[in-house]
Amino acid sequence: MAEFGDFITALGEFGLYQKLLTLLLSLPLLLNSFQMIGQVFMVVDVPHHCNTSWILAIAPNLTEEEQLNLTLPRDADGAYEQCSMYSPVDWDLDSIVTYGLNATEKCRSGWVYSADQPPSLLTEFDLVCDRKDLTDISQSIYMAGLLIGSMIFGTLCDRIGRRPVFLIAILLQGLFGLGVAFVPHFYVYIAFRFVVGTAVSAILITSLALATEWVGASYRPRAVLITHCCLALGQVILAGLSYGIRNWRLLEIAGSAPMFALFFYFWVLPESARWLVIKGRVEEAKKVLQKAASVNKRTLPPGMLEQLRCTETRSGKRRSCC
């Protein structure tokens, strides 16, 4: 009775079929890099100060510098405070200039950012001062998505197969990743990022399973290394992409839209033959093994496929496959 590893050896442990499969699994990981660390490039710290346009109702001809001098306190270094302002008063301009303003408060009318700064998450959703922690919270929720995704899709991966989970994850990451670029509120952004996190986790899990179950034992480290090197390569590409695309919404589109180009996987991505055998779908396993052998220009020994079956325990549950 042949072990399953013998079938992999017979069709080629790391032939053309496995190399093409490794390439297919590497492309989504290339795009995963964007979802994992893309927020770092979308929340760029920029100079800002409280909106003190209230004084323009009193003196509309003030220059910007005069307005800031009269309405913003300075820190120990002489720079304008970013998160506080002088409390508005109903005095005339001469009184404000003569006596000055002393009482301070937090920004009540939002913030003003440098006009030459491109749109970013920070400037569009005011992730500064009291709202600064929302940036870290959103990233923590994304990480929670990775955790929940590993639990949900890790189980589904064994129940319904590696291939359908991989395809579902690609769809989710493409839809919700692209949806992030059009969110109207930051809380919607956080929710979408959570779903993207679950999809990223599913892709990582299923790509690892497929990469290791289709190659010989001695080639498994190589297959895993190749796929995860693409993860690192994606981070390098992201750095260059973020340098050229400064608008965070356009950057999100550039990092998410290419996922839709991978929908052809529906026709070319194979299921794990080992998983098919474990689930008792032996005839399907035979077909994918024969296809792999054909691509590798190998011929499985006569009668070998007839030895492919799954043994059962006394309770009727499948335990081991050969």
C-alpha atoms as a printed R data frame, in Angstrom:
    type eleno elety resid chain resno       x      y       z
1   ATOM     1    CA   MET     A     1   0.000  0.000   0.000
2   ATOM     2    CA   ALA     A     2   1.509  3.299  -1.126
3   ATOM     3    CA   GLU     A     3   1.650  6.273   1.218
4   ATOM     4    CA   PHE     A     4   0.377  9.617  -0.069
5   ATOM     5    CA   GLY     A     5   3.935 10.960  -0.083
6   ATOM     6    CA   ASP     A     6   4.785  8.271  -2.642
7   ATOM     7    CA   PHE     A     7   2.298  9.813  -5.077
8   ATOM     8    CA   ILE     A     8   3.969 13.224  -4.719
9   ATOM     9    CA   THR     A     9   7.360 11.590  -5.310
10  ATOM    10    CA   ALA     A    10   6.052  9.781  -8.393
11  ATOM    11    CA   LEU     A    11   4.559 12.888 -10.014
12  ATOM    12    CA   GLY     A    12   7.535 15.075  -9.036
13  ATOM    13    CA   GLU     A    13   8.194 16.651  -5.647
14  ATOM    14    CA   PHE     A    14   8.724 20.153  -7.023
15  ATOM    15    CA   GLY     A    15   8.063 20.010 -10.719
16  ATOM    16    CA   LEU     A    16   6.570 22.569 -13.071
17  ATOM    17    CA   TYR     A    17   3.097 22.029 -11.623
18  ATOM    18    CA   GLN     A    18   4.231 22.832  -8.077
19  ATOM    19    CA   LYS     A    19   6.273 25.808  -9.255
20  ATOM    20    CA   LEU     A    20   3.282 27.296 -11.070
21  ATOM    21    CA   LEU     A    21   1.118 26.661  -8.016
22  ATOM    22    CA   THR     A    22   3.671 28.380  -5.786
23  ATOM    23    CA   LEU     A    23   3.617 31.373  -8.138
24  ATOM    24    CA   LEU     A    24  -0.191 31.507  -8.009
25  ATOM    25    CA   LEU     A    25  -0.124 31.425  -4.214
26  ATOM    26    CA   SER     A    26   2.531 34.145  -4.090
27  ATOM    27    CA   LEU     A    27   0.551 36.806  -5.980
28  ATOM    28    CA   PRO     A    28  -2.137 37.350  -3.304
29  ATOM    29    CA   LEU     A    29   0.586 37.485  -0.643
30  ATOM    30    CA   LEU     A    30   2.238 40.221  -2.690
31  ATOM    31    CA   LEU     A    31  -0.966 42.248  -2.290
32  ATOM    32    CA   ASN     A    32  -1.442 41.253   1.356
33  ATOM    33    CA   SER     A    33   1.528 43.422   2.275
34  ATOM    34    CA   PHE     A    34  -0.470 46.500   1.425
35  ATOM    35    CA   GLN     A    35  -3.330 45.559   3.727
36  ATOM    36    CA   MET     A    36  -0.997 44.652   6.566
37  ATOM    37    CA   ILE     A    37   1.075 47.849   6.777
38  ATOM    38    CA   GLY     A    38  -0.586 50.229   4.313
39  ATOM    39    CA   GLN     A    39  -2.097 52.336   7.083
40  ATOM    40    CA   VAL     A    40   1.402 53.426   8.109
41  ATOM    41    CA   PHE     A    41   1.655 55.376   4.848
42  ATOM    42    CA   MET     A    42  -1.901 56.727   5.012
43  ATOM    43    CA   VAL     A    43  -1.639 58.315   8.458
44  ATOM    44    CA   VAL     A    44   1.197 60.788   7.999
45  ATOM    45    CA   ASP     A    45   1.763 63.243  10.833
46  ATOM    46    CA   VAL     A    46   1.412 66.798   9.515
47  ATOM    47    CA   PRO     A    47   1.554 70.214  11.226
48  ATOM    48    CA   HIS     A    48  -1.843 71.388  12.412
49  ATOM    49    CA   HIS     A    49  -3.478 73.881  14.742
50  ATOM    50    CA   CYS     A    50  -6.938 74.743  16.007
51  ATOM    51    CA   ASN     A    51  -9.381 76.451  13.686
52  ATOM    52    CA   THR     A    52  -9.667 80.000  15.065
53  ATOM    53    CA   SER     A    53 -11.673 81.583  12.268
54  ATOM    54    CA   TRP     A    54 -14.006 83.040  14.907
55  ATOM    55    CA   ILE     A    55 -11.777 86.119  15.113
56  ATOM    56    CA   LEU     A    56 -12.308 86.857  11.415
57  ATOM    57    CA   ALA     A    57 -15.881 87.820  12.193
58  ATOM    58    CA   ILE     A    58 -14.423 90.626  14.330
59  ATOM    59    CA   ALA     A    59 -11.517 91.577  12.059
60  ATOM    60    CA   PRO     A    60 -11.867 90.069   8.558
61  ATOM    61    CA   ASN     A    61  -8.731 91.816   7.264
62  ATOM    62    CA   LEU     A    62  -6.272 90.041   9.569
63  ATOM    63    CA   THR     A    63  -3.414 88.201   7.926
64  ATOM    64    CA   GLU     A    64  -2.993 84.518   8.768
65  ATOM    65    CA   GLU     A    65   0.052 85.270  10.938
66  ATOM    66    CA   GLU     A    66  -1.803 87.989  12.858
67  ATOM    67    CA   GLN     A    67  -4.760 85.687  13.375
68  ATOM    68    CA   LEU     A    68  -2.584 82.908  14.800
69  ATOM    69    CA   ASN     A    69  -0.613 85.284  17.034
70  ATOM    70    CA   LEU     A    70  -3.803 86.551  18.618
71  ATOM    71    CA   THR     A    71  -5.678 83.249  19.005
72  ATOM    72    CA   LEU     A    72  -3.118 80.484  19.625
73  ATOM    73    CA   PRO     A    73  -0.841 79.974  22.629
74  ATOM    74    CA   ARG     A    74   2.749 78.882  22.109
75  ATOM    75    CA   ASP     A    75   4.625 75.953  23.631
76  ATOM    76    CA   ALA     A    76   8.009 76.042  25.382
77  ATOM    77    CA   ASP     A    77   9.804 76.014  22.019
78  ATOM    78    CA   GLY     A    78   7.843 78.996  20.733
79  ATOM    79    CA   ALA     A    79   5.749 76.980  18.274
80  ATOM    80    CA   TYR     A    80   1.981 77.271  18.117
81  ATOM    81    CA   GLU     A    81   0.100 74.750  20.276
82  ATOM    82    CA   GLN     A    82  -1.508 72.079  18.119
83  ATOM    83    CA   CYS     A    83  -4.306 71.030  20.452
84  ATOM    84    CA   SER     A    84  -5.347 74.179  22.318
85  ATOM    85    CA   MET     A    85  -6.514 77.711  21.563
86  ATOM    86    CA   TYR     A    86  -7.482 80.883  23.378
87  ATOM    87    CA   SER     A    87 -11.146 80.922  24.306
88  ATOM    88    CA   PRO     A    88 -13.213 83.109  21.934
89  ATOM    89    CA   VAL     A    89 -14.453 86.454  23.283
90  ATOM    90    CA   ASP     A    90 -16.876 89.076  22.012
91  ATOM    91    CA   TRP     A    91 -14.422 91.967  22.387
92  ATOM    92    CA   ASP     A    92 -13.434 94.302  19.600
93  ATOM    93    CA   LEU     A    93 -10.049 93.896  17.939
94  ATOM    94    CA   ASP     A    94  -8.411 96.822  19.790
95  ATOM    95    CA   SER     A    95  -9.285 95.284  23.156
96  ATOM    96    CA   ILE     A    96  -7.932 91.871  22.080
97  ATOM    97    CA   VAL     A    97  -4.668 93.448  20.898
98  ATOM    98    CA   THR     A    98  -4.352 95.626  24.009
99  ATOM    99    CA   TYR     A    99  -5.200 93.122  26.724
100 ATOM   100    CA   GLY     A   100  -4.519 89.837  24.951
101 ATOM   101    CA   LEU     A   101  -6.291 86.522  25.551
102 ATOM   102    CA   ASN     A   102  -5.358 84.266  28.474
103 ATOM   103    CA   ALA     A   103  -7.991 81.555  28.967
104 ATOM   104    CA   THR     A   104  -7.311 78.460  26.859
105 ATOM   105    CA   GLU     A   105  -9.428 75.487  25.837
106 ATOM   106    CA   LYS     A   106  -9.318 72.508  23.495
107 ATOM   107    CA   CYS     A   107 -10.043 73.000  19.809
108 ATOM   108    CA   ARG     A   108 -13.796 73.544  19.455
109 ATOM   109    CA   SER     A   109 -14.140 74.034  15.683
110 ATOM   110    CA   GLY     A   110 -11.764 71.441  14.295
111 ATOM   111    CA   TRP     A   111  -8.254 71.828  13.002
112 ATOM   112    CA   VAL     A   112  -6.445 73.521  10.150
113 ATOM   113    CA   TYR     A   113  -3.751 71.691   8.182
114 ATOM   114    CA   SER     A   114  -1.126 72.868   5.792
115 ATOM   115    CA   ALA     A   115  -2.697 73.569   2.403
116 ATOM   116    CA   ASP     A   116   0.073 71.799   0.486
117 ATOM   117    CA   GLN     A   117  -0.538 68.481   2.275
118 ATOM   118    CA   PRO     A   118  -2.263 65.765   0.190
119 ATOM   119    CA   PRO     A   119  -5.399 64.157   1.670
120 ATOM   120    CA   SER     A   120  -4.581 61.518   4.287
121 ATOM   121    CA   LEU     A   121  -6.491 59.559   6.915
122 ATOM   122    CA   LEU     A   122  -5.191 61.963   9.539
123 ATOM   123    CA   THR     A   123  -6.348 65.151   7.845
124 ATOM   124    CA   GLU     A   124  -9.639 63.828   6.479
125 ATOM   125    CA   PHE     A   125 -10.871 62.278   9.742
126 ATOM   126    CA   ASP     A   126  -9.012 64.599  12.151
127 ATOM   127    CA   LEU     A   127  -6.965 61.855  13.830
128 ATOM   128    CA   VAL     A   128  -5.133 64.344  16.030
129 ATOM   129    CA   CYS     A   129  -5.119 65.457  19.673
130 ATOM   130    CA   ASP     A   130  -7.977 63.682  21.525
131 ATOM   131    CA   ARG     A   131  -8.729 61.556  18.438
132 ATOM   132    CA   LYS     A   132  -5.142 60.465  17.920
133 ATOM   133    CA   ASP     A   133  -5.711 57.124  19.675
134 ATOM   134    CA   LEU     A   134  -8.225 56.122  16.996
135 ATOM   135    CA   THR     A   135  -5.300 55.322  14.705
136 ATOM   136    CA   ASP     A   136  -3.930 52.704  17.085
137 ATOM   137    CA   ILE     A   137  -7.422 51.425  17.862
138 ATOM   138    CA   SER     A   138  -8.147 50.863  14.175
139 ATOM   139    CA   GLN     A   139  -4.929 48.897  13.772
140 ATOM   140    CA   SER     A   140  -5.758 46.824  16.859
141 ATOM   141    CA   ILE     A   141  -9.181 46.003  15.428
142 ATOM   142    CA   TYR     A   142  -7.494 44.985  12.171
143 ATOM   143    CA   MET     A   143  -5.264 42.625  14.176
144 ATOM   144    CA   ALA     A   144  -8.390 41.272  15.880
145 ATOM   145    CA   GLY     A   145  -9.680 40.552  12.374
146 ATOM   146    CA   LEU     A   146  -6.564 38.492  11.721
147 ATOM   147    CA   LEU     A   147  -7.239 36.493  14.886
148 ATOM   148    CA   ILE     A   148 -10.939 35.937  14.174
149 ATOM   149    CA   GLY     A   149 -10.163 35.114  10.561
150 ATOM   150    CA   SER     A   150  -7.668 32.445  11.565
151 ATOM   151    CA   MET     A   151 -10.258 30.785  13.812
152 ATOM   152    CA   ILE     A   152 -13.121 30.962  11.314
153 ATOM   153    CA   PHE     A   153 -11.316 30.238   8.072
154 ATOM   154    CA   GLY     A   154  -8.872 27.810   9.687
155 ATOM   155    CA   THR     A   155 -11.851 25.630  10.573
156 ATOM   156    CA   LEU     A   156 -13.532 26.157   7.190
157 ATOM   157    CA   CYS     A   157 -10.276 25.280   5.489
158 ATOM   158    CA   ASP     A   158 -10.534 21.759   6.920
159 ATOM   159    CA   ARG     A   159 -14.290 21.486   6.469
160 ATOM   160    CA   ILE     A   160 -14.962 22.750   2.950
161 ATOM   161    CA   GLY     A   161 -11.463 22.713   1.479
162 ATOM   162    CA   ARG     A   162  -8.485 24.936   0.862
163 ATOM   163    CA   ARG     A   163  -9.570 26.097  -2.593
164 ATOM   164    CA   PRO     A   164 -13.029 27.553  -1.754
165 ATOM   165    CA   VAL     A   165 -11.672 29.329   1.337
166 ATOM   166    CA   PHE     A   166  -8.866 30.828  -0.735
167 ATOM   167    CA   LEU     A   167 -11.331 32.077  -3.369
168 ATOM   168    CA   ILE     A   168 -13.711 33.501  -0.744
169 ATOM   169    CA   ALA     A   169 -10.801 35.312   0.914
170 ATOM   170    CA   ILE     A   170  -9.712 36.863  -2.388
171 ATOM   171    CA   LEU     A   171 -13.271 38.103  -2.979
172 ATOM   172    CA   LEU     A   172 -13.564 39.565   0.535
173 ATOM   173    CA   GLN     A   173 -10.194 41.264   0.405
174 ATOM   174    CA   GLY     A   174 -10.908 42.736  -3.011
175 ATOM   175    CA   LEU     A   175 -14.408 44.016  -2.161
176 ATOM   176    CA   PHE     A   176 -13.770 45.390   1.318
177 ATOM   177    CA   GLY     A   177 -10.248 46.578   0.519
178 ATOM   178    CA   LEU     A   178 -11.612 48.623  -2.357
179 ATOM   179    CA   GLY     A   179 -14.563 49.684  -0.214
180 ATOM   180    CA   VAL     A   180 -12.153 51.241   2.293
181 ATOM   181    CA   ALA     A   181 -11.229 53.828  -0.333
182 ATOM   182    CA   PHE     A   182 -14.819 55.128  -0.406
183 ATOM   183    CA   VAL     A   183 -15.784 55.128   3.276
184 ATOM   184    CA   PRO     A   184 -17.494 58.331   4.484
185 ATOM   185    CA   HIS     A   185 -16.691 57.893   8.183
186 ATOM   186    CA   PHE     A   186 -13.722 56.602  10.130
187 ATOM   187    CA   TYR     A   187 -15.822 54.061  12.034
188 ATOM   188    CA   VAL     A   188 -16.898 52.527   8.730
189 ATOM   189    CA   TYR     A   189 -13.209 52.429   7.814
190 ATOM   190    CA   ILE     A   190 -12.491 50.464  11.004
191 ATOM   191    CA   ALA     A   191 -15.287 47.965  10.257
192 ATOM   192    CA   PHE     A   192 -14.089 47.387   6.695
193 ATOM   193    CA   ARG     A   193 -10.517 46.966   7.896
194 ATOM   194    CA   PHE     A   194 -11.689 44.272  10.306
195 ATOM   195    CA   VAL     A   195 -13.189 42.250   7.437
196 ATOM   196    CA   VAL     A   196 -10.027 42.772   5.371
197 ATOM   197    CA   GLY     A   197  -8.031 41.412   8.311
198 ATOM   198    CA   THR     A   198 -10.078 38.196   8.348
199 ATOM   199    CA   ALA     A   199  -9.515 37.785   4.595
200 ATOM   200    CA   VAL     A   200  -5.765 38.367   4.898
201 ATOM   201    CA   SER     A   201  -5.603 35.703   7.604
202 ATOM   202    CA   ALA     A   202  -7.523 33.241   5.418
203 ATOM   203    CA   ILE     A   203  -5.159 33.784   2.487
204 ATOM   204    CA   LEU     A   204  -2.110 33.248   4.695
205 ATOM   205    CA   ILE     A   205  -3.512 30.015   6.128
206 ATOM   206    CA   THR     A   206  -4.721 28.459   2.887
207 ATOM   207    CA   SER     A   207  -1.649 29.436   0.874
208 ATOM   208    CA   LEU     A   208   0.543 27.745   3.475
209 ATOM   209    CA   ALA     A   209  -1.590 24.605   3.397
210 ATOM   210    CA   LEU     A   210  -1.643 24.352  -0.390
211 ATOM   211    CA   ALA     A   211   2.050 25.166  -0.747
212 ATOM   212    CA   THR     A   212   3.089 22.400   1.658
213 ATOM   213    CA   GLU     A   213   0.549 19.715   0.707
214 ATOM   214    CA   TRP     A   214   1.406 19.715  -2.991
215 ATOM   215    CA   VAL     A   215   5.206 19.426  -2.699
216 ATOM   216    CA   GLY     A   216   7.558 16.797  -1.346
217 ATOM   217    CA   ALA     A   217   8.600 16.995   2.296
218 ATOM   218    CA   SER     A   218  12.121 18.147   1.432
219 ATOM   219    CA   TYR     A   219  10.785 21.029  -0.689
220 ATOM   220    CA   ARG     A   220   8.250 22.385   1.791
221 ATOM   221    CA   PRO     A   221  10.636 24.954   3.351
222 ATOM   222    CA   ARG     A   222  11.458 26.208  -0.143
223 ATOM   223    CA   ALA     A   223   7.807 26.594  -1.126
224 ATOM   224    CA   VAL     A   224   6.973 28.461   2.087
225 ATOM   225    CA   LEU     A   225  10.057 30.656   1.737
226 ATOM   226    CA   ILE     A   226   9.179 31.640  -1.831
227 ATOM   227    CA   THR     A   227   5.605 32.618  -0.970
228 ATOM   228    CA   HIS     A   228   6.620 34.623   2.082
229 ATOM   229    CA   CYS     A   229   9.445 36.347   0.221
230 ATOM   230    CA   CYS     A   230   6.684 37.759  -1.971
231 ATOM   231    CA   LEU     A   231   5.118 39.122   1.196
232 ATOM   232    CA   ALA     A   232   8.353 41.000   1.884
233 ATOM   233    CA   LEU     A   233   8.632 42.081  -1.751
234 ATOM   234    CA   GLY     A   234   5.140 43.523  -1.521
235 ATOM   235    CA   GLN     A   235   6.260 45.726   1.357
236 ATOM   236    CA   VAL     A   236   9.076 47.111  -0.794
237 ATOM   237    CA   ILE     A   237   6.642 47.805  -3.638
238 ATOM   238    CA   LEU     A   238   4.248 49.475  -1.195
239 ATOM   239    CA   ALA     A   239   6.956 51.894  -0.064
240 ATOM   240    CA   GLY     A   240   7.585 52.990  -3.654
241 ATOM   241    CA   LEU     A   241   3.874 53.145  -4.424
242 ATOM   242    CA   SER     A   242   3.134 55.344  -1.420
243 ATOM   243    CA   TYR     A   243   5.920 57.707  -2.451
244 ATOM   244    CA   GLY     A   244   4.279 58.245  -5.840
245 ATOM   245    CA   ILE     A   245   0.635 58.243  -4.700
246 ATOM   246    CA   ARG     A   246   0.072 60.684  -1.855
247 ATOM   247    CA   ASN     A   247  -3.735 60.643  -1.788
248 ATOM   248    CA   TRP     A   248  -4.717 57.901   0.676
249 ATOM   249    CA   ARG     A   249  -7.885 56.917  -1.189
250 ATOM   250    CA   LEU     A   250  -6.020 56.489  -4.483
251 ATOM   251    CA   LEU     A   251  -3.321 54.543  -2.659
252 ATOM   252    CA   GLU     A   252  -5.973 52.221  -1.209
253 ATOM   253    CA   ILE     A   253  -7.447 51.659  -4.669
254 ATOM   254    CA   ALA     A   254  -4.005 50.932  -6.123
255 ATOM   255    CA   GLY     A   255  -3.352 48.335  -3.419
256 ATOM   256    CA   SER     A   256  -6.774 46.655  -3.491
257 ATOM   257    CA   ALA     A   257  -8.085 46.740  -7.061
258 ATOM   258    CA   PRO     A   258  -5.455 44.301  -8.451
259 ATOM   259    CA   MET     A   259  -7.027 41.584  -6.293
260 ATOM   260    CA   PHE     A   260  -9.939 41.454  -8.754
261 ATOM   261    CA   ALA     A   261  -7.483 40.407 -11.466
262 ATOM   262    CA   LEU     A   262  -6.977 37.144  -9.557
263 ATOM   263    CA   PHE     A   263 -10.523 35.893 -10.112
264 ATOM   264    CA   PHE     A   264  -9.188 33.630 -12.854
265 ATOM   265    CA   TYR     A   265  -8.032 31.428  -9.944
266 ATOM   266    CA   PHE     A   266 -11.575 30.037  -9.979
267 ATOM   267    CA   TRP     A   267 -10.599 28.048 -13.073
268 ATOM   268    CA   VAL     A   268  -6.929 27.281 -12.439
269 ATOM   269    CA   LEU     A   269  -6.392 26.876  -8.686
270 ATOM   270    CA   PRO     A   270  -6.416 23.184  -7.704
271 ATOM   271    CA   GLU     A   271  -7.697 21.674  -4.502
272 ATOM   272    CA   SER     A   272  -5.284 19.853  -2.229
273 ATOM   273    CA   ALA     A   273  -5.191 16.217  -3.322
274 ATOM   274    CA   ARG     A   274  -4.288 15.196   0.233
275 ATOM   275    CA   TRP     A   275  -7.388 16.968   1.592
276 ATOM   276    CA   LEU     A   276  -9.584 15.342  -1.066
277 ATOM   277    CA   VAL     A   277  -8.378 11.896  -0.041
278 ATOM   278    CA   ILE     A   278  -8.910 12.623   3.645
279 ATOM   279    CA   LYS     A   279 -12.497 13.639   2.848
280 ATOM   280    CA   GLY     A   280 -13.057 10.450   0.873
281 ATOM   281    CA   ARG     A   281 -13.235 12.214  -2.494
282 ATOM   282    CA   VAL     A   282 -10.767  9.796  -3.985
283 ATOM   283    CA   GLU     A   283 -11.877 10.066  -7.615
284 ATOM   284    CA   GLU     A   284 -11.373 13.833  -7.566
285 ATOM   285    CA   ALA     A   285  -7.972 13.316  -5.976
286 ATOM   286    CA   LYS     A   286  -6.996 10.923  -8.763
287 ATOM   287    CA   LYS     A   287  -7.899 13.492 -11.416
288 ATOM   288    CA   VAL     A   288  -5.825 16.309  -9.890
289 ATOM   289    CA   LEU     A   289  -2.888 13.958  -9.302
290 ATOM   290    CA   GLN     A   290  -2.999 12.818 -12.930
291 ATOM   291    CA   LYS     A   291  -3.153 16.423 -14.104
292 ATOM   292    CA   ALA     A   292  -0.156 17.327 -11.934
293 ATOM   293    CA   ALA     A   293   1.800 14.368 -13.297
294 ATOM   294    CA   SER     A   294   0.898 15.393 -16.856
295 ATOM   295    CA   VAL     A   295   2.118 18.982 -16.353
296 ATOM   296    CA   ASN     A   296   5.334 17.642 -14.803
297 ATOM   297    CA   LYS     A   297   5.707 15.251 -17.765
298 ATOM   298    CA   ARG     A   298   5.691 12.300 -15.407
299 ATOM   299    CA   THR     A   299   3.711  9.075 -15.518
300 ATOM   300    CA   LEU     A   300   2.293  7.506 -12.404
301 ATOM   301    CA   PRO     A   301   3.094  3.779 -12.161
302 ATOM   302    CA   PRO     A   302   0.289  1.499 -13.394
303 ATOM   303    CA   GLY     A   303  -2.060  0.503 -10.618
304 ATOM   304    CA   MET     A   304  -0.651  3.059  -8.204
305 ATOM   305    CA   LEU     A   305  -3.764  5.223  -8.233
306 ATOM   306    CA   GLU     A   306  -5.857  2.180  -7.337
307 ATOM   307    CA   GLN     A   307  -4.038  2.071  -4.015
308 ATOM   308    CA   LEU     A   308  -5.259  5.562  -3.183
309 ATOM   309    CA   ARG     A   309  -7.923  5.242  -0.528
310 ATOM   310    CA   CYS     A   310  -8.758  6.262   3.007
311 ATOM   311    CA   THR     A   311  -8.840  3.786   5.858
312 ATOM   312    CA   GLU     A   312 -11.448  4.111   8.586
313 ATOM   313    CA   THR     A   313 -11.547  3.638  12.353
314 ATOM   314    CA   ARG     A   314 -14.017  1.289  14.012
315 ATOM   315    CA   SER     A   315 -16.401  4.192  14.608
316 ATOM   316    CA   GLY     A   316 -16.464  4.892  10.876
317 ATOM   317    CA   LYS     A   317 -14.465  8.141  11.076
318 ATOM   318    CA   ARG     A   318 -11.642  8.551   8.577
319 ATOM   319    CA   ARG     A   319  -8.264  8.530  10.248
320 ATOM   320    CA   SER     A   320  -5.461  8.011   7.749
321 ATOM   321    CA   CYS     A   321  -5.126  7.975   4.002
322 ATOM   322    CA   CYS     A   322  -2.786  6.162   1.660
